[in-house]
Amino acid sequence: MKTYQIVVLPGDGIGPEIVEAALEVLEKVQELSGKFHLDYQFHKAGAAYYRESGKAISKKTLAAMDKADATLKGPVGLPNVRKPDGTEAGILGGVLRIGFDLYANVRPIRLFPNVSSPLANKKPDDIDYILLRENTQGLYLSRGVGLVTDEAATDTLLMTRKGCERIARLAFQLSIQKERGAPQDGKKRVTLVDKSNVLRSFAFFRKIFLGVAQENPEVEAECLYVDAAAAALINRPGHFQVIVTENMFGDILSDLAGATVGGLGMCPGANIGDHLAYFEPIHGSAPDIAGKNLANPLSQIRSGAMMLDYLGEKKAARALEKAIWQSLLKKRIKLTTSGTALDGPKKVVEVLRKELK
């Protein structure tokens, strides 16, 4: 039996309750497989830890992540926990993504059965694409280092050839690996979203992307300006199979995309580099509903499925995704129109553990 060392960061707000739900479901997955074991190490990190210690994460935890096979992370951050400069404390994205060079933020966007979408007449799987966000460059690289005076402020958007090439190559790789093409026409397609008509940095990104596209003639390549892409995600979401974009654009567009498939509570995420990865929902800690038996744990559970796939336990990952699909199809998991869990996370766990077989 294989044993994988997994660091668990429960996080803030609803984080601990949805992480607990994911671990209970993963326990059942391991039991049914009988071929692997997840050995957990629990560590504090995030806003609550910042309030205790003055830092968002300890060196000990970072060292544990560096040695682990993967990390499962809950959402972090609390609106009232702030740094002296007024920015939110306890946020780990910049620390972990840049610190470990986790350049790829992979965010699957999929419409499941009996999940409410604000888009009219959309059936399950009419929306099914990957939003690939470059994780270490772009405008967010200016986090904490922008220049500020009493009269002005500036942040710098940086793109490098290495960064653009590797995220573009991964986009085409994901397109080839994804079993299904774009829902509308079945085509393997990678769409670059940029603003190259205005900013030279994005023109640089586009030129590199089109060069990588020539290495992958079996995949259709196209480019869209970000404003047109935002409209297209509403008007024709079935057109897309893989979307690749800059850090901040990816952050914004993935929230828009999540709203089309029942809310961010349906959306998992992976942060992947060449040697390390961690897995988390794409949403925040939602402290306003913490402890109220409302949190939708599917984003965290699906992040666990992505972790299994990354570890090489692909059969187990597919079984978990299938169990989620079937449970929603049979209406055994019920979500509100706002995306919260009608019967709470414990009920979701109960249903999924029974559906897994």
Secondary structure, 3 states (H helix, E strand, C coil): CEEEEEEEECCCCCHHHHHHHHHHHHHHHHHHHCCEEEEEEECCCCHHHHHHHCCCCCHHHHHHHHHCCEEEECCCCCCCCECCCCCECCCCHHHHHHHCCCCEEEEEEECCCCCCCCCCCCCCCCCEEEEEEECCCEHHHHCCCCEECCCCEECCCECCHHHHHHHHHHHHHHHHHCCCCCCCCCCCEEEEEECCCCCHHHHHHHHHHHHHHCCCCCCEEEEEEHHHHHHHHHHCHHHCCEEEECHHHHHHHHHHHHHCCCCHHHCEEEEECCCCEEEEECCCCCHHHCCCCCCCCHHHHHHHHHHHHHHCCHHHHHHHHHHHHHHHHCCCCCECCCCCECCCHHHHHHHHHHHCC
